């Protein structure tokens, strides 16, 4: 076995020490004189070995440390405590300073005698500079956060304990730092929020989702509340460990109060505008209705006088009827303007509908106006309410006539068109029927055209209109799912177009309709129960039905009607809606329970029925005998169609 000699081992250790460049490793004698010097010492301190060996190590200390006797203290501590370790500034040969980590260990002989000291120094200047920069940055951020007064910015530990507190938090919450540090942040929440577990849910959401944000009431130290916007973000170490949460709160009480005040002011303005609109409407409608009532009352008075003398009263009755029909039209305009009328949307053949209005156009517009109809060979059906569509077209035709005081030509034009997606902001994609009423009248300038759809706006003279015509047509088109467009040029004329969605073909419905038409006998007399709490209206309705050949029983309330139904059989019930005790809709529901399938027609002068009753057939007041007859026929056809559908056998199974 070969072993190295003591000299060889010593040489190897010396080579090792001399090769180290990241540490200054050198020896001191018992008095502090340098007796060895390695490459690291030369690199840190700047001295060559022959310049420094034999010199006292105190020359590496700053004047301040020398004045305090730090070198002697270090050697004394190493000798008596067995080790000295410290960090501090040291001086290089060129006078420059570096931050050093110093370790001094005593070197003793086997008998304990002190031989000297081993001194290891490391240059930590760069690390200290980084630490100083970090501390400076942290201090800047701390000062930044502490100086913010418009936001409460503070830290929470993972369970919600407050660990920091800035000036904004003190201003909002009312707590000083020493009062709140170490307390749970849930004390800022109201009692009801704490019972609901809102604070813990907020931390859980921030931890799992990565952020929590909400607005709500928070509590100050004095017990008052403020409206706060709260943001909570989790704080994690690079490896993902949760350290706590950063919580930012802003007091939005003033902004919320200002917004509420603004909303109240807007509501007040809207209410004022509504009252102004109601005033305009009341004035215009009252004027028109007074004119119509004057015609009705005057005509009937003259008719009664002439009747006693045997004179012809037909002209006066016609005048009274015309005035009453204009009153009904005015009511429909008001309901349509409010977009409250109940539409009966169905498939409408626009060609047949407009052609059927030819005589109505001639009698309404007068001989000075010529009507020209332009329809393509195959137009298709629109999805609309046929009676409201007639009213809308008649309104447009009357407006066109009034734009041509000397007479002229009105063109009713129709076309089928397709609207692409995003092509028009007022219409969705799909197929539409466009019905246009075109005149050759005075036209409108840009300013008038801009206001044409506004309610109560009219270019006609005082007493010649309420300004609801175009508003009504516009509202009707939108309720159908369509739109209204107007094109006009002064001196050339105006074109008003109704865009109505096309109806979807239903082969099964067409088949059932054909069967119903074959089976239904429109001239068959029926047993009808008429119900109304107003004796005059009830007598009038019953008289119309009896004149049509039907047998009519009368009831003055819903309860009377149910008693009559229990004791006999009827084919149809015609009931008023607005009755005390039991409305017409409620009566219809009771009849459905008592005699399922018995058709019920609800007569109403109101704009809307209860939502559950909107599927029932309705007749709007005022109505003429012909309208009542059509409604009765429709009710019986609908009941027959329902019976046919109920009797249809189920389709054969194909999964056997």
Secondary structure by P-SEA (a helix, b strand, c coil): cccccaaaaaaaaaaaaaacccccccccccccccccccaaaaaaacccccccccccccccccaaaaaaaaaaaaaaaaacccbbbbbbbbcccccbbbbbbbbbbbbbcccccccbbbbbbbbaaaaaaaaaaaaaaaaaaaaaaaacccccccccccccccccccaaaaaaacccccccccccccccccaaaaaaaaaaaaaaaaaaccbbbbbbbbcccccbbbbbbbbbbbbbcccccccbbbbbbbbaaaaaaaaaaaaaaaaaaaaaaaaaaaaaaaaaaaaaaaaaaaaaaaaaaaaaaaaaacccaaaaaaaaaaaaaaaaaaaaaaaaaaccccccccccaaaaaaaaaaaaaaaaacccbbbbbbbcccbbbbbccaaaaaaaaaaaaaaaaaacccbbbbbbbbbbbbbcccccccccbbbbbbbbbbbccccccaaaaaaccccccccccccccccaaaaaaaaaaaaaccbbbbbbbcccbbbbbbbbbbbbbbaaaaaaaaaaaaccccccccbbbbbbccaaaaaaaaaaaaaabbbbbbbccaaaaaaaaaaccccbbbbbcccccccaaaaaaaaaaaccccbbbbbbccccccccccccccccccccaaaaaaaaaaaaaaaaaaaaaaaccccccccc
